[in-house]
Amino acid sequence: MEPIRTSPPPPHAAQLRVWTLTSTAELQQLRAALQQELSGHPMLPDDDHGDVLDGIVLVATELATNAIRHGLPPTEIRLLRSDDHLILDVADHDLTTIPELADTRPLHAGGHGLHLAQAFSLDVGWYATEDTKHIWAIFPTQGESRVGSAAGPW
């Protein structure tokens, strides 16, 4: 399996909300809270507001599920805002593994959350601190389109 690229955390981002999860039973509440937080958000593009919002909710669900199932609790999901982007940052406490793309699994076998994150966001990466592993995804705001760039928007 191929790892996703390692990078530093996205720069200059202000935290909008944080959710802490300990089980997949809490994912429905996360989805509802994200929908509420971002519905009508002025940074989301007017023309495809629903598409970007749905992408953020889907990616948050996938990355949080991966962290809960394969990481060490608690899982922390942060919604951040920079001048030009909305950013999801999902952290767990398992520093012994690195995020990998599930290239060899059949589609019905699951494990494609990182592929979905790449498809619905501008960029995806990961980094580690002393006690947490973070996977982030960046989403477009006004005037941007989703391009799935591997080079990073900054």
N, C-alpha and C positions, 0 to 999 in steps of 0.2 A: 504494500500500500504506500501511496505517496503522501508525505506530510504537507500541510499547508505552510505557507511562508511565515517565517518568524520576523516580527517587526516590533518596533517600540509602540507604546500606546499612542492612539491618535492625539495630536497636540491640541492644546488650548480648547478643551471641551468643558462646558459647564454641565454639571449633573442636574437633570430634570427630576428623575425619580429613581428609586431603588426598590427592588423586590427581593426578598430572601425566601427560598423554597427549600424544603427538605424531602419532598416526595412528588411523584408525578400527579398525585391527586390534586395538587395546588395549581396545575397548569391552566385549568379552566379560569381560575381567578386571575392569573397572570394575563391571559388573553383579553378578558373583559376589562381589566385595568389599563392595559395598553390601548385598547380601542377607545376607552373613555379619555385617556390622557391625550391621545393624538387626534381624535375627531375634531375637525375644524382647526387644527393647528396651523398657524399662519406660515410656518416654514415648509409645509408640504406643497408640492406643485398643484396648482389649481386644476390643470387639465386631466391629471390621472391620480388625484388625491386618494381614491379608493384602492387603486392598484398598489401604490406605495405603502399605504396603511396596511393592506392585506399582506404585502411582502414582509413588512416589519414584524407583524404579528406571527406569521408563519415561521420566519427565521428565529425569532425569540423562542417560540415553542420548540423548534427543532434543537437549537443549541442548549436550551435549558434541559430538555429531555436527555440529551447526550451527557450533560454535566451531572445530572441526577443519577443516571444509570451507570455511568462509567467513571465518575469522579468521586471525590470525598465531600460530604456535606459540611456546611450548608452551601447551596448554590446561590450566588448573588447575580441578579440581572440588573444592570444599570442602563438607563436611557440617558444619553448625553446629547448636548447640542453644541456644535461649533458655529462659527460664522456662516459656514457653507454646507453643513451636513448634519444629519441626525445619525447617532451612533449607538449601536447596542454593544454592550460589553458584558459577557457572561463569564463568571469566575467560579472555579471550584478549588479544592485544596489538595488535589492529587498532583504532585510534582513529579511522579515517577513515569508518567506517560505523556506522549506528545499527540496533538490532534493529527489524524490521518484521514485522507480521502478514501472512501470505501470503493475502490475501482474494481475489485474482483468479485464483489457480491452480486448475486442476482437482484433485480429491482424489488422483487417481493420479499427479500430477506431483510430489508431495512438497512439502517446505517448510512443513509444518504443525506443526512442533515447538513453536512458541510457543502455538498454539491448544491443543495437547495439554497444555502446561504450565498454561495457564489453566483447562482443564477438570478437571485432577487435583489442583490445589493451591488454597489459600485465596487466594493473590495472587501476582502476577508483576510484576517491575519491573526496571529497569536503572540503572546509574550508571557513571561513569568516574572513574578516578584519573589520575595523571600518565602512567602507562604501560600501564594495562589497562582493558578494558571488561568489566563484570560484569553478568550476568543472574542474577537470583535468583528462587526460588520458595519459598513458605512452605507447610508442611504441618501438618495438625492433630495434636494430641497428646491425651492423656487428657481426656475431657469436651468435646471440640470436634467439630464435623462440618464436612465440606468444603462451602463455600458459594460459592466462586468470586467472592469480593468484589473489586470494583475499587477500593474505598475503602481497603483495607489493614487488617490486623488490629491495628496499633498506632496 
